[in-house]
């Protein structure tokens, strides 16, 4: 009987309860990374410190928090990047709907807040199912193909990075 009651309760909450977006303000206010944004134990306090100082990062984090079947990892990586890249996001979407985004940022970057926001914005673009190829073929869409490896750049991500850079600078020393 407990299983039936638990299942009925879960169904009632999912049907009549608040939508996941209702929990967004809780994530924004907490300055903590949601469970679906994963990082190392060393990087977590740095990122959460930046969340406390940047409304844009909190909004991105909250947006990712409520995205169903989405997992984002943020790591420092010494992997070779393309000559025109300062950081990298790699997204994989599965038939099941699962979206996995791996963000790699160089460890010696003095622009960590800007790069983090830029790459998190790419994660939200993946959540929004932006058709990068289609937009890159059109004019004035804010999306360009960067190189033959299939990577793209967007004005939206560039603006998010610049905004966070300013927000962090306005709240004091933004360096790690």
FENNOR-V257313 format. One record per pair of residues at least 4 apart in sequence whose C-alpha atoms are under 8 Angstrom apart, sorted by the first residue. I is the first residue (numbers start at 0). GAP is how many residues later the second one is. Records with the same first field share a line. If there is no record, write none. Layout:
I: GAP + GAP
This chain:
0: 4
1: 4
2: 4
3: 4
4: 4
5: 4
6: 4
7: 4
8: 4
9: 4
10: 4
11: 4 + 5
12: 4 + 5
13: 4 + 5
17: 4
18: 4
19: 4 + 46
20: 45
22: 4 + 43
23: 4 + 38 + 39 + 41 + 42
24: 4 + 37
25: 4
26: 4 + 5 + 6 + 7 + 31 + 34 + 35 + 38
27: 4 + 27 + 30 + 31 + 33 + 34
30: 17 + 18 + 20 + 21 + 27
31: 16 + 19
32: 4 + 5 + 11 + 14 + 15 + 28
33: 27 + 28 + 31
34: 30
35: 28 + 29 + 34 + 35 + 36
36: 24 + 27 + 28 + 34 + 35 + 36 + 37
37: 33 + 34 + 35 + 36
38: 4 + 5 + 34 + 35 + 36
39: 4 + 34 + 35
40: 4
41: 4
42: 4 + 32
43: 4
44: 4
45: 4 + 130
46: 4
47: 4
48: 4
49: 4 + 7 + 63 + 118 + 124
50: 4 + 6 + 7
51: 6
52: 114 + 115 + 118
53: 4 + 110 + 113 + 114
54: 4 + 112
55: 4 + 61 + 104 + 107 + 108
56: 4 + 60 + 107
57: 4
58: 4
59: 4 + 57 + 60 + 61 + 64
60: 4 + 59
61: 4
62: 4 + 61
63: 6 + 59 + 60 + 63
66: 60
68: 28 + 29 + 30
69: 28 + 29 + 30 + 31 + 57
70: 28 + 29 + 30
71: 28 + 29 + 30 + 31 + 51
72: 27 + 28 + 29 + 30
73: 28 + 29 + 30 + 31
74: 27 + 28 + 29 + 30
75: 28 + 29 + 30 + 31
76: 27 + 28 + 29 + 30
77: 28 + 29
78: 27
80: 4 + 5 + 6 + 7
83: 62
85: 19 + 20 + 29
86: 16 + 17 + 18 + 19 + 28 + 32
87: 15 + 16 + 17 + 31
88: 12 + 13 + 14 + 15 + 30 + 33 + 34
89: 11 + 12 + 13
90: 8 + 9 + 10 + 11 + 32 + 35
91: 7 + 8 + 9
92: 4 + 5 + 6 + 7
93: 4 + 5
98: 28
100: 22
102: 16 + 17
104: 4 + 7 + 10 + 11
109: 65 + 66
110: 4 + 54 + 64
111: 4 + 63 + 64
112: 4 + 48 + 51 + 52 + 55 + 61 + 62
113: 4 + 46 + 47 + 48 + 49 + 50 + 51
114: 4 + 46
115: 4 + 45
116: 4 + 40 + 43 + 44 + 47
117: 4 + 39 + 40 + 41 + 42 + 43
118: 4 + 38
119: 4
120: 4 + 35 + 36 + 39
121: 4 + 35
122: 4
123: 4
124: 4 + 5
125: 4
130: 4
131: 4 + 11 + 12 + 20
132: 4 + 12
133: 4
134: 4 + 6 + 7 + 8 + 9
135: 5 + 6 + 7 + 8 + 9 + 16
136: 7
141: 12 + 13 + 14
142: 9 + 10 + 11 + 12
143: 8 + 9 + 10
144: 5 + 6 + 7 + 8
145: 4 + 5 + 6 + 7
146: 4 + 5
152: 4
153: 4
154: 4
155: 4
156: 4
157: 4
158: 4
159: 4
160: 4
161: 4
162: 4
163: 4
164: 4 + 9
165: 4
166: 4
167: 4 + 5 + 6
168: 4 + 5
